[in-house]
Amino acid sequence: MATEPAPLLYIETSVFGFCFDEEPRNVLRRESALTLLRQMRLGILDGGTSPVTYHEFEGAAEPLRSRLLELLNDVRILPADDEEVERLAQVYLREGIVPSKFADDARHVAYATICGAGVLVSLNLRHLANEWTERKVAAVNQRERYGILHIRTPEEVLSYEG
């Protein structure tokens, strides 16, 4: 029986950040983020990110910034039209799907949508990785004639096949 190919994953900034989270309560999230990046590096999962991630890393203090940028060495930049990303991000912001003070998160959603990712992977549970946001994004994407974008956490997309 043939299996369907895994969807393209768009990895949002929070996933990379959790790779260095030392809080004991976040150990499982850190491990799932690291496993996700390892599975991408090995070609088990297909994914990438965008220049938005690089932009957000620039605001981090050293030595964390260098550590975050090092993680990106093995992650490809997915292609998308920057003008269309900005236009669609503004729609998500205007409709209140993503709070205006988190405009880069709206850009991540727009980038994932426009580059054709099937899944945006995030550990930002407050205003990205939740059912309400996914439903609102789906409504906008349908109206704007884009495909469905699922929003999941790393542990929801990991490959457990042997």
C-alpha positions in Angstrom: 0.0 0.0 0.0 1.5 3.4 -1.0 1.7 6.0 1.6 1.0 9.7 1.0 4.1 11.9 1.0 4.6 13.9 4.2 3.5 17.5 3.9 6.0 20.4 3.6 6.6 21.8 7.0 7.2 25.5 7.7 9.2 25.9 11.0 8.3 29.0 12.9 10.8 30.8 15.2 9.5 29.4 18.5 10.5 25.9 17.6 14.1 27.0 17.2 13.9 28.9 20.5 12.8 25.8 22.4 15.9 24.0 21.4 17.7 26.0 24.0 15.0 26.2 26.7 16.5 24.9 29.9 13.2 25.1 31.9 12.5 21.6 33.4 8.8 22.0 32.6 9.7 22.4 28.9 12.0 19.3 28.5 9.6 17.4 26.3 9.0 20.4 24.0 12.8 20.9 23.7 13.3 17.3 22.9 10.5 17.3 20.3 11.9 20.5 18.7 15.4 19.0 18.5 14.0 15.7 17.1 12.1 17.6 14.5 15.2 19.4 13.3 17.2 16.2 13.3 14.5 14.4 11.2 14.6 17.3 8.7 18.4 17.2 8.5 18.2 13.4 7.9 15.6 13.9 5.2 12.9 12.0 7.1 10.7 15.2 7.2 10.7 18.0 4.5 10.7 21.5 6.0 12.1 24.9 6.0 11.6 28.4 7.2 11.8 32.0 5.9 13.8 35.2 6.2 11.3 36.3 8.9 13.0 33.8 11.2 16.4 35.3 10.6 15.0 38.7 11.3 13.6 37.6 14.6 16.9 36.0 15.6 18.7 39.3 15.0 16.9 40.6 18.1 18.3 37.9 20.4 21.2 38.6 22.7 24.5 36.8 22.3 25.4 34.0 22.7 21.9 32.8 22.0 21.7 34.6 18.7 24.8 32.7 17.4 23.4 29.4 18.6 20.0 30.1 16.9 21.6 31.1 13.7 23.8 28.0 13.8 20.6 25.9 13.9 19.6 27.5 10.6 22.6 26.2 8.8 20.8 23.0 8.0 17.4 24.5 7.3 16.4 25.8 3.8 14.6 29.0 3.1 11.3 28.3 1.4 10.5 30.5 -1.6 7.6 33.0 -1.5 6.7 36.3 -3.0 7.6 38.9 -0.3 4.9 41.4 -1.4 2.2 38.8 -1.3 3.5 37.6 2.2 3.1 41.2 3.5 -0.3 41.6 1.9 -1.7 38.4 3.4 0.0 39.0 6.8 -1.9 42.4 6.9 -5.2 40.5 6.2 -4.5 38.2 9.2 -3.7 41.3 11.4 -6.6 43.3 10.2 -9.0 40.5 10.9 -7.6 40.0 14.4 -6.3 36.4 13.8 -2.9 37.4 15.1 -2.5 40.3 17.5 -1.0 43.4 15.9 1.9 43.4 18.3 3.0 40.1 16.9 3.1 41.1 13.2 6.0 38.7 12.5 3.8 35.8 13.6 1.3 36.9 10.9 4.2 37.0 8.4 5.1 33.4 9.4 1.5 32.3 8.7 1.4 34.1 5.4 4.8 32.8 4.4 3.8 29.2 5.2 0.6 29.7 3.2 2.2 31.2 0.2 5.1 28.8 -0.1 2.6 25.9 -0.1 3.5 24.4 3.2 0.9 21.9 4.5 1.8 22.6 8.1 3.1 25.5 10.1 5.0 24.0 13.1 5.0 26.2 16.1 5.3 26.1 19.9 3.6 29.5 20.2 0.4 28.1 21.8 -1.1 31.4 22.8 -1.8 32.8 19.4 -0.6 30.4 16.7 -0.7 26.7 17.6 -4.3 26.4 18.6 -7.6 25.4 17.0 -9.1 28.9 17.0 -6.2 30.4 15.0 -6.2 27.4 12.6 -9.9 27.8 11.8 -9.6 31.6 11.3 -6.6 31.1 9.0 -8.4 28.5 7.1 -11.4 30.8 6.5 -9.1 33.6 5.3 -7.0 31.3 3.1 -10.1 29.9 1.5 -11.4 33.3 0.7 -8.0 34.4 -0.6 -7.9 31.2 -2.7 -5.0 29.6 -0.9 -4.8 26.0 0.4 -5.4 24.7 3.8 -2.7 25.3 6.4 -2.6 23.1 9.4 -0.9 24.5 12.5 0.8 21.9 14.7 3.4 21.5 17.4 6.6 19.5 16.7 5.4 16.4 18.6 2.4 16.3 16.3 4.4 16.1 13.1 7.4 13.9 14.1 7.9 10.6 12.2 7.7 7.6 14.4 8.0 5.0 11.6 11.0 2.8 11.7 
